[in-house]
Amino acid sequence: MNPTKKRTLLPLAVLSLVLLIGVIGCSKSGKVTGTVKYDGKTVPVGTITFHPEKGKAVSVDFKGGEFTADKIPPGPVIVTVSTANQRAQYKAAESAQKGGAGGLPMGGGTAKDMKGKLKDQGEMKEMEKMKEEGAKTWEELKDMIDVPEQYGDKDKSNLKYDIKPGSQDLDIELPKVEAPKQKPK
């Protein structure tokens, strides 16, 4: 074998080995994709959090009922699902759709009422942009399913799974929680 090839081959072999070890080391965490349903219905928006026994919790917001979460430490996890943040957005978007202030400046009002209050075209364009963003937010949230608070509590969710290294699918099925019965007076 040519001496030049030998000198080139050894560093390439070492580099390949280092890269292989690096790739194997990266796959120690889990990547989870899946869906979230409550009482058999897709939860369109929310936040899902994976709480491992060891390591940091991993949270992701999801839309369309589907989520992807990366870098979850392998092993047992408790999963929580919350719609609390989206609930506040829903209420603001619902108010805006009904003609309320919806976060508009200068005391609120409908777009028609606001036109007379605006000083220049820049403000008008900004208001139209806000209106478009509000409509987009409403479209994402209008079919929101409010998940019971217990599923957002690590100690009460009772959603336990085992995460493996690498990619995996996990569909979260949240059973319906019955409202507590009122005591007769």
GROMACS elastic network, one bead per residue, 0.5 to 0.9 nm:
[ bonds ]
;  ai    aj funct       b0    kb
    1     4     6  0.85751   500
    1     5     6  0.70461   500
    1     6     6  0.71095   500
    2     5     6  0.53333   500
    2     6     6  0.65576   500
    3     6     6  0.50703   500
    3     7     6  0.63801   500
    3     8     6  0.87626   500
    4     7     6  0.52201   500
    4     8     6  0.63325   500
    4     9     6  0.85624   500
    5     8     6  0.50903   500
    5     9     6  0.58218   500
    5    10     6  0.86782   500
    6     9     6  0.50752   500
    6    10     6  0.63629   500
    7    10     6  0.58773   500
    7    11     6  0.71562   500
    8    11     6  0.58319   500
    8    12     6  0.64012   500
    8    13     6  0.88125   500
    9    12     6  0.51704   500
    9    13     6  0.61043   500
    9    14     6  0.86936   500
   10    13     6  0.51264   500
   10    14     6  0.62574   500
   10    15     6  0.86148   500
   11    14     6  0.50769   500
   11    15     6  0.60436   500
   11    16     6  0.85204   500
   12    15     6  0.50447   500
   12    16     6  0.60544   500
   12    17     6  0.85720   500
   13    16     6  0.51034   500
   13    17     6  0.62185   500
   13    18     6  0.87015   500
   14    17     6  0.51253   500
   14    18     6  0.62475   500
   14    19     6  0.86928   500
   15    18     6  0.51146   500
   15    19     6  0.61861   500
   15    20     6  0.85599   500
   16    19     6  0.51555   500
   16    20     6  0.60815   500
   16    21     6  0.86247   500
   17    20     6  0.50633   500
   17    21     6  0.61941   500
   17    22     6  0.85594   500
   18    21     6  0.52014   500
   18    22     6  0.61554   500
   18    23     6  0.87156   500
   19    23     6  0.61672   500
   19    24     6  0.85996   500
   20    23     6  0.51803   500
   20    24     6  0.61952   500
   20    25     6  0.85118   500
   21    24     6  0.51167   500
   21    25     6  0.60223   500
   21    26     6  0.86621   500
   22    25     6  0.50353   500
   22    26     6  0.62744   500
   22    27     6  0.89300   500
   23    26     6  0.51623   500
   23    27     6  0.66221   500
   24    27     6  0.54083   500
   24    28     6  0.72365   500
   25    28     6  0.57875   500
   25    29     6  0.87836   500
   26    29     6  0.69379   500
   27    30     6  0.72308   500
   27    71     6  0.88701   500
   27   165     6  0.60366   500
   27   166     6  0.55209   500
   27   167     6  0.88441   500
   28    71     6  0.84526   500
   28    73     6  0.75304   500
   28    74     6  0.71561   500
   28   164     6  0.83393   500
   28   166     6  0.68296   500
   29    70     6  0.76466   500
   29    72     6  0.53209   500
   29    74     6  0.57039   500
   29   163     6  0.85295   500
   29   164     6  0.75190   500
   29   166     6  0.62644   500
   29   167     6  0.88432   500
   30    69     6  0.82431   500
   30    70     6  0.62978   500
   30    71     6  0.55164   500
   30    73     6  0.62337   500
   30    74     6  0.59889   500
   30   163     6  0.63254   500
   30   164     6  0.58012   500
   30   167     6  0.58919   500
   30   168     6  0.74517   500
   31    68     6  0.71838   500
   31    69     6  0.56902   500
   31    71     6  0.60643   500
   31    72     6  0.64794   500
   31   163     6  0.86162   500
   31   164     6  0.85844   500
   31   165     6  0.75775   500
   31   166     6  0.57990   500
   31   168     6  0.62918   500
   31   169     6  0.84992   500
   32    67     6  0.79478   500
   32    68     6  0.56398   500
   32    69     6  0.52129   500
   32    70     6  0.64878   500
   32    71     6  0.87901   500
   32    72     6  0.79136   500
   32   163     6  0.81409   500
   32   166     6  0.83382   500
   32   167     6  0.59147   500
   32   168     6  0.51112   500
   32   169     6  0.56314   500
   32   170     6  0.65114   500
   33    66     6  0.73762   500
   33    67     6  0.55511   500
   33    69     6  0.64326   500
   33    70     6  0.87413   500
   33   167     6  0.78021   500
   33   168     6  0.64448   500
   33   170     6  0.61003   500
   33   171     6  0.79870   500
   34    65     6  0.83440   500
   34    66     6  0.56508   500
   34    67     6  0.55835   500
   34    68     6  0.67670   500
   34   168     6  0.84673   500
   34   169     6  0.53119   500
   34   172     6  0.72938   500
   35    42     6  0.76046   500
   35    43     6  0.82807   500
   35    64     6  0.86250   500
   35    65     6  0.53679   500
   35    67     6  0.62050   500
   35   169     6  0.86962   500
   35   170     6  0.70679   500
   35   172     6  0.60333   500
   35   173     6  0.83106   500
   36    41     6  0.84572   500
   36    42     6  0.60299   500
   36    43     6  0.57064   500
   36    44     6  0.81044   500
   36    46     6  0.89618   500
   36    48     6  0.87682   500
   36    65     6  0.54037   500
   36    66     6  0.65497   500
   36    67     6  0.79495   500
   36    81     6  0.83958   500
   36   170     6  0.89458   500
   36   171     6  0.61128   500
   36   173     6  0.61828   500
   36   174     6  0.75814   500
   37    40     6  0.55852   500
   37    41     6  0.51098   500
   37    43     6  0.52149   500
   37    44     6  0.86166   500
   37    65     6  0.72832   500
   37   171     6  0.79566   500
   37   172     6  0.62208   500
   37   173     6  0.50227   500
   37   174     6  0.59098   500
   37   175     6  0.84477   500
   38    41     6  0.52912   500
   38    42     6  0.64252   500
   38    43     6  0.63162   500
   38   145     6  0.78489   500
   38   146     6  0.89370   500
   38   147     6  0.69731   500
   38   172     6  0.84554   500
   38   173     6  0.61026   500
   38   175     6  0.60057   500
   38   176     6  0.64363   500
   39    42     6  0.84792   500
   39   173     6  0.74948   500
   39   174     6  0.61940   500
   39   175     6  0.51450   500
   39   177     6  0.84997   500
   40   173     6  0.72074   500
   40   174     6  0.78533   500
   40   175     6  0.77770   500
   40   176     6  0.85227   500
   41   145     6  0.83381   500
   42    64     6  0.79043   500
   42    65     6  0.55787   500
   42    66     6  0.88172   500
   42   145     6  0.80821   500
   43    46     6  0.73095   500
   43    63     6  0.83656   500
   43    64     6  0.73698   500
   43    65     6  0.50219   500
   43    66     6  0.85825   500
   43    83     6  0.89919   500
   43   143     6  0.85826   500
   43   144     6  0.67634   500
   43   145     6  0.56183   500
   43   146     6  0.81042   500
   43   147     6  0.79727   500
   44    62     6  0.76801   500
   44    63     6  0.54739   500
   44    66     6  0.78186   500
   44   140     6  0.77100   500
   44   141     6  0.74906   500
   44   143     6  0.70257   500
   44   144     6  0.59328   500
   44   145     6  0.70595   500
   45    61     6  0.73973   500
   45    62     6  0.54650   500
   45    64     6  0.62480   500
   45    65     6  0.60687   500
   45    66     6  0.84908   500
   45    83     6  0.70258   500
   45    86     6  0.70420   500
   45   140     6  0.76153   500
   45   141     6  0.70176   500
   45   143     6  0.89442   500
   45   144     6  0.65641   500
   45   145     6  0.79018   500
   46    60     6  0.85272   500
   46    61     6  0.56889   500
   46    62     6  0.55287   500
   46    63     6  0.69717   500
   46    65     6  0.80608   500
   46    81     6  0.69186   500
   46    82     6  0.56710   500
   46    84     6  0.77803   500
   46    85     6  0.75931   500
   46    86     6  0.63053   500
   46    87     6  0.89200   500
   46   144     6  0.88075   500
   46   146     6  0.89125   500
   46   147     6  0.86132   500
   47    59     6  0.67538   500
   47    60     6  0.56298   500
   47    62     6  0.60045   500
   47    67     6  0.89279   500
   47    80     6  0.81169   500
   47    81     6  0.56863   500
   47    82     6  0.52365   500
   47    83     6  0.63287   500
   47    84     6  0.85142   500
   47    85     6  0.80999   500
   47    86     6  0.84744   500
   47   152     6  0.87253   500
   48    58     6  0.83054   500
   48    59     6  0.56422   500
   48    60     6  0.56057   500
   48    61     6  0.63908   500
   48    62     6  0.74130   500
   48    67     6  0.79395   500
   48    69     6  0.86963   500
   48    79     6  0.70089   500
   48    80     6  0.57077   500
   48    82     6  0.65445   500
   48   152     6  0.83630   500
   49    57     6  0.66536   500
   49    58     6  0.54820   500
   49    60     6  0.65253   500
   49    61     6  0.87801   500
   49    69     6  0.87568   500
   49    78     6  0.82140   500
   49    79     6  0.56180   500
   49    80     6  0.52021   500
   49    81     6  0.65079   500
   49    82     6  0.85086   500
   49   152     6  0.85393   500
   50    56     6  0.87707   500
   50    57     6  0.55051   500
   50    58     6  0.51896   500
   50    59     6  0.64108   500
   50    60     6  0.90000   500
   50    69     6  0.85824   500
   50    72     6  0.72150   500
   50    77     6  0.60534   500
   50    78     6  0.59656   500
   50    80     6  0.67230   500
   51    54     6  0.84154   500
   51    55     6  0.82289   500
   51    56     6  0.71466   500
   51    58     6  0.67965   500
   51    59     6  0.87223   500
   51    72     6  0.87015   500
   51    76     6  0.85507   500
   51    77     6  0.51823   500
   51    78     6  0.50573   500
   51    79     6  0.61226   500
   51    80     6  0.79051   500
   51   154     6  0.77013   500
   52    55     6  0.60889   500
   52    56     6  0.69092   500
   52    57     6  0.62352   500
   52    58     6  0.85111   500
   52    72     6  0.76521   500
   52    73     6  0.64625   500
   52    74     6  0.77067   500
   52    75     6  0.70130   500
   52    76     6  0.60468   500
   52    78     6  0.65044   500
   52    79     6  0.86843   500
   52   163     6  0.88368   500
   53    56     6  0.87554   500
   53    73     6  0.86960   500
   53    75     6  0.74762   500
   53    76     6  0.63011   500
   53    77     6  0.62076   500
   53    78     6  0.82029   500
   54    57     6  0.88951   500
   54    73     6  0.72653   500
   54    74     6  0.87559   500
   54    75     6  0.82958   500
   54    76     6  0.87815   500
   54    77     6  0.88942   500
   55    72     6  0.84593   500
   55    73     6  0.63758   500
   56    72     6  0.82363   500
   56    73     6  0.78896   500
   57    72     6  0.76980   500
   57    73     6  0.86425   500
   58    69     6  0.72860   500
   58    70     6  0.78481   500
   58    71     6  0.76157   500
   58    72     6  0.63687   500
   58    73     6  0.89004   500
   59    69     6  0.74177   500
   60    67     6  0.73687   500
   60    68     6  0.75066   500
   60    69     6  0.63483   500
   61    67     6  0.74143   500
   62    65     6  0.64673   500
   62    66     6  0.59761   500
   62    67     6  0.50819   500
   62    68     6  0.78904   500
   63    66     6  0.60670   500
   63    67     6  0.72434   500
   63   140     6  0.75955   500
   64    67     6  0.83789   500
   64   140     6  0.80869   500
   66   171     6  0.89531   500
   69    72     6  0.71817   500
   70   167     6  0.88254   500
   71    74     6  0.88345   500
   72    75     6  0.89775   500
   72   163     6  0.75238   500
   72   164     6  0.89550   500
   72   165     6  0.84612   500
   73    76     6  0.87954   500
   73    77     6  0.86074   500
   73   163     6  0.73555   500
   73   164     6  0.83052   500
   73   165     6  0.78247   500
   74    77     6  0.82273   500
   74   162     6  0.72950   500
   74   164     6  0.50757   500
   74   165     6  0.56629   500
   74   166     6  0.89069   500
   75   161     6  0.81930   500
   75   162     6  0.51877   500
   75   163     6  0.50423   500
   75   164     6  0.64251   500
   75   165     6  0.85768   500
   76   160     6  0.70112   500
   76   161     6  0.57668   500
   76   163     6  0.62257   500
   76   164     6  0.89924   500
   77   159     6  0.82830   500
   77   160     6  0.57634   500
   77   161     6  0.54636   500
   77   162     6  0.60863   500
   77   163     6  0.69727   500
   78   154     6  0.66671   500
   78   155     6  0.86909   500
   78   157     6  0.77394   500
   78   158     6  0.72559   500
   78   159     6  0.55647   500
   78   161     6  0.64914   500
   78   162     6  0.87956   500
   79   151     6  0.82824   500
   79   152     6  0.84460   500
   79   154     6  0.71352   500
   79   157     6  0.71503   500
   79   158     6  0.79358   500
   79   159     6  0.52679   500
   79   160     6  0.62943   500
   79   161     6  0.74978   500
   79   172     6  0.89279   500
   80   150     6  0.85919   500
   80   151     6  0.54247   500
   80   153     6  0.63133   500
   80   154     6  0.59806   500
   80   156     6  0.88759   500
   80   157     6  0.60532   500
   80   158     6  0.85858   500
   80   159     6  0.70324   500
   81   147     6  0.75479   500
   81   149     6  0.85750   500
   81   150     6  0.88144   500
   81   151     6  0.53475   500
   81   153     6  0.81683   500
   81   157     6  0.81376   500
   81   174     6  0.89189   500
   82    85     6  0.76896   500
   82    86     6  0.85185   500
   82   146     6  0.83549   500
   82   147     6  0.63774   500
   82   148     6  0.78849   500
   82   149     6  0.69011   500
   82   150     6  0.87167   500
   82   151     6  0.64744   500
   82   153     6  0.83531   500
   83    86     6  0.52179   500
   83    87     6  0.59199   500
   83    88     6  0.89403   500
   83   144     6  0.85922   500
   83   145     6  0.79639   500
   83   146     6  0.60031   500
   83   147     6  0.59590   500
   83   148     6  0.83618   500
   83   149     6  0.82448   500
   83   152     6  0.79973   500
   84    87     6  0.50319   500
   84    88     6  0.68133   500
   84   146     6  0.79281   500
   84   147     6  0.82862   500
   84   149     6  0.79188   500
   84   152     6  0.84119   500
   85    88     6  0.56294   500
   85    89     6  0.67505   500
   85    90     6  0.88202   500
   86    90     6  0.59400   500
   86    91     6  0.86351   500
   86   141     6  0.76240   500
   86   144     6  0.83180   500
   86   146     6  0.88163   500
   87    91     6  0.62936   500
   87    92     6  0.87785   500
   87   141     6  0.86328   500
   87   144     6  0.81139   500
   87   146     6  0.71699   500
   88    91     6  0.52456   500
   88    92     6  0.64269   500
   88    93     6  0.86572   500
   89    92     6  0.52114   500
   89    93     6  0.60503   500
   89    94     6  0.84354   500
   89   137     6  0.79904   500
   89   138     6  0.86695   500
   89   141     6  0.79333   500
   90    93     6  0.50902   500
   90    94     6  0.58876   500
   90    95     6  0.84592   500
   90   137     6  0.80834   500
   90   138     6  0.70619   500
   90   141     6  0.58311   500
   90   142     6  0.72300   500
   90   144     6  0.77483   500
   91    94     6  0.50576   500
   91    95     6  0.61272   500
   91    96     6  0.86413   500
   92    95     6  0.51355   500
   92    96     6  0.62752   500
   92    97     6  0.87073   500
   92   100     6  0.88390   500
   92   101     6  0.87282   500
   92   102     6  0.57023   500
   92   103     6  0.75840   500
   92   134     6  0.89073   500
   93    96     6  0.50535   500
   93    97     6  0.61834   500
   93    98     6  0.86926   500
   93   102     6  0.64515   500
   93   134     6  0.61938   500
   93   135     6  0.77501   500
   93   137     6  0.66542   500
   93   138     6  0.53779   500
   93   141     6  0.80033   500
   93   142     6  0.84930   500
   94    97     6  0.50649   500
   94    98     6  0.63103   500
   94    99     6  0.88300   500
   94   100     6  0.85612   500
   94   102     6  0.81102   500
   94   138     6  0.69108   500
   94   141     6  0.88850   500
   94   142     6  0.78326   500
   95    98     6  0.51629   500
   95    99     6  0.65070   500
   95   100     6  0.50648   500
   95   101     6  0.71104   500
   95   102     6  0.57379   500
   96    99     6  0.51635   500
   96   101     6  0.59821   500
   96   103     6  0.77311   500
   96   104     6  0.87921   500
   96   110     6  0.85297   500
   96   131     6  0.85746   500
   96   134     6  0.72261   500
   96   135     6  0.86165   500
   96   138     6  0.87532   500
   97   100     6  0.71658   500
   97   102     6  0.78324   500
   97   134     6  0.80910   500
   97   135     6  0.76657   500
   97   138     6  0.76382   500
   98   102     6  0.89175   500
   99   102     6  0.76544   500
   99   109     6  0.68587   500
   99   110     6  0.54710   500
   99   111     6  0.83900   500
  100   103     6  0.85137   500
  100   104     6  0.88650   500
  100   108     6  0.68366   500
  100   109     6  0.60587   500
  100   110     6  0.68169   500
  101   104     6  0.54245   500
  101   105     6  0.80385   500
  101   107     6  0.69948   500
  101   109     6  0.52354   500
  101   110     6  0.71539   500
  102   108     6  0.70834   500
  102   109     6  0.84468   500
  102   131     6  0.89724   500
  102   134     6  0.79291   500
  103   107     6  0.87121   500
  103   108     6  0.69267   500
  103   130     6  0.88384   500
  104   107     6  0.70737   500
  104   109     6  0.75457   500
  104   110     6  0.88969   500
  104   127     6  0.75785   500
  104   130     6  0.77997   500
  104   131     6  0.88132   500
  105   108     6  0.58166   500
  105   109     6  0.89588   500
  105   127     6  0.87313   500
  106   109     6  0.84697   500
  106   114     6  0.84136   500
  106   117     6  0.82306   500
  108   111     6  0.87969   500
  108   113     6  0.88169   500
  108   114     6  0.76882   500
  109   112     6  0.80581   500
  109   113     6  0.59541   500
  109   114     6  0.63450   500
  110   113     6  0.52268   500
  110   114     6  0.62251   500
  110   115     6  0.89297   500
  111   114     6  0.50205   500
  111   115     6  0.64139   500
  111   127     6  0.77983   500
  111   128     6  0.82337   500
  111   131     6  0.82134   500
  112   115     6  0.55723   500
  112   116     6  0.78556   500
  113   116     6  0.63913   500
  113   117     6  0.75149   500
  114   117     6  0.51985   500
  114   118     6  0.64133   500
  114   124     6  0.86614   500
  114   127     6  0.85940   500
  115   118     6  0.54845   500
  115   119     6  0.87591   500
  115   124     6  0.70577   500
  116   119     6  0.81487   500
  118   121     6  0.78262   500
  118   122     6  0.88477   500
  118   123     6  0.60355   500
  118   124     6  0.64495   500
  119   122     6  0.82788   500
  119   123     6  0.67317   500
  119   124     6  0.81987   500
  120   123     6  0.56027   500
  120   124     6  0.66093   500
  120   125     6  0.89657   500
  121   125     6  0.61122   500
  121   126     6  0.85185   500
  122   125     6  0.51490   500
  122   126     6  0.61743   500
  122   127     6  0.86137   500
  123   127     6  0.61162   500
  123   128     6  0.86172   500
  124   127     6  0.50955   500
  124   128     6  0.62465   500
  124   129     6  0.86220   500
  125   128     6  0.50639   500
  125   129     6  0.61319   500
  125   130     6  0.86218   500
  126   129     6  0.50172   500
  126   130     6  0.62254   500
  126   131     6  0.86039   500
  127   130     6  0.50472   500
  127   131     6  0.61624   500
  127   132     6  0.86928   500
  128   132     6  0.62139   500
  128   133     6  0.86268   500
  129   132     6  0.51164   500
  129   133     6  0.62058   500
  129   134     6  0.85313   500
  130   133     6  0.50637   500
  130   134     6  0.60251   500
  130   135     6  0.85749   500
  131   134     6  0.50154   500
  131   135     6  0.62032   500
  131   136     6  0.86611   500
  132   135     6  0.50715   500
  132   136     6  0.62144   500
  132   137     6  0.86217   500
  133   136     6  0.50343   500
  133   137     6  0.61296   500
  133   138     6  0.85410   500
  134   137     6  0.50547   500
  134   138     6  0.60799   500
  134   139     6  0.85736   500
  135   138     6  0.50269   500
  135   139     6  0.61450   500
  135   140     6  0.87430   500
  136   139     6  0.50971   500
  136   140     6  0.64406   500
  136   141     6  0.87568   500
  137   140     6  0.52039   500
  137   141     6  0.62041   500
  137   142     6  0.83491   500
  138   141     6  0.50340   500
  138   142     6  0.53812   500
  138   143     6  0.89228   500
  139   142     6  0.55678   500
  139   143     6  0.80829   500
  140   143     6  0.75223   500
  140   144     6  0.80436   500
  141   144     6  0.51313   500
  141   145     6  0.88430   500
  146   149     6  0.86933   500
  147   150     6  0.83698   500
  147   151     6  0.70611   500
  147   152     6  0.82396   500
  147   174     6  0.85200   500
  147   176     6  0.89785   500
  148   151     6  0.60700   500
  148   152     6  0.76588   500
  148   176     6  0.84886   500
  148   177     6  0.71033   500
  149   152     6  0.52970   500
  149   153     6  0.68070   500
  149   157     6  0.87991   500
  150   153     6  0.52352   500
  150   154     6  0.82188   500
  150   155     6  0.83794   500
  150   156     6  0.54462   500
  150   157     6  0.55872   500
  150   158     6  0.89982   500
  150   177     6  0.89096   500
  151   154     6  0.75249   500
  151   156     6  0.66203   500
  151   158     6  0.78485   500
  151   159     6  0.80851   500
  151   174     6  0.79344   500
  152   155     6  0.89477   500
  152   156     6  0.79082   500
  152   157     6  0.65449   500
  153   156     6  0.53008   500
  153   157     6  0.56978   500
  154   157     6  0.56587   500
  154   158     6  0.78095   500
  154   159     6  0.86139   500
  155   158     6  0.73390   500
  156   159     6  0.85382   500
  157   160     6  0.84249   500
  159   172     6  0.83966   500
  159   174     6  0.85460   500
  161   170     6  0.89175   500
  163   166     6  0.88559   500
  163   168     6  0.81966   500
  164   167     6  0.78823   500
  164   168     6  0.76102   500
  165   168     6  0.85027   500
  174   177     6  0.86633   500
  177   180     6  0.89533   500
  178   181     6  0.84871   500
  179   182     6  0.89322   500
  182   185     6  0.88521   500
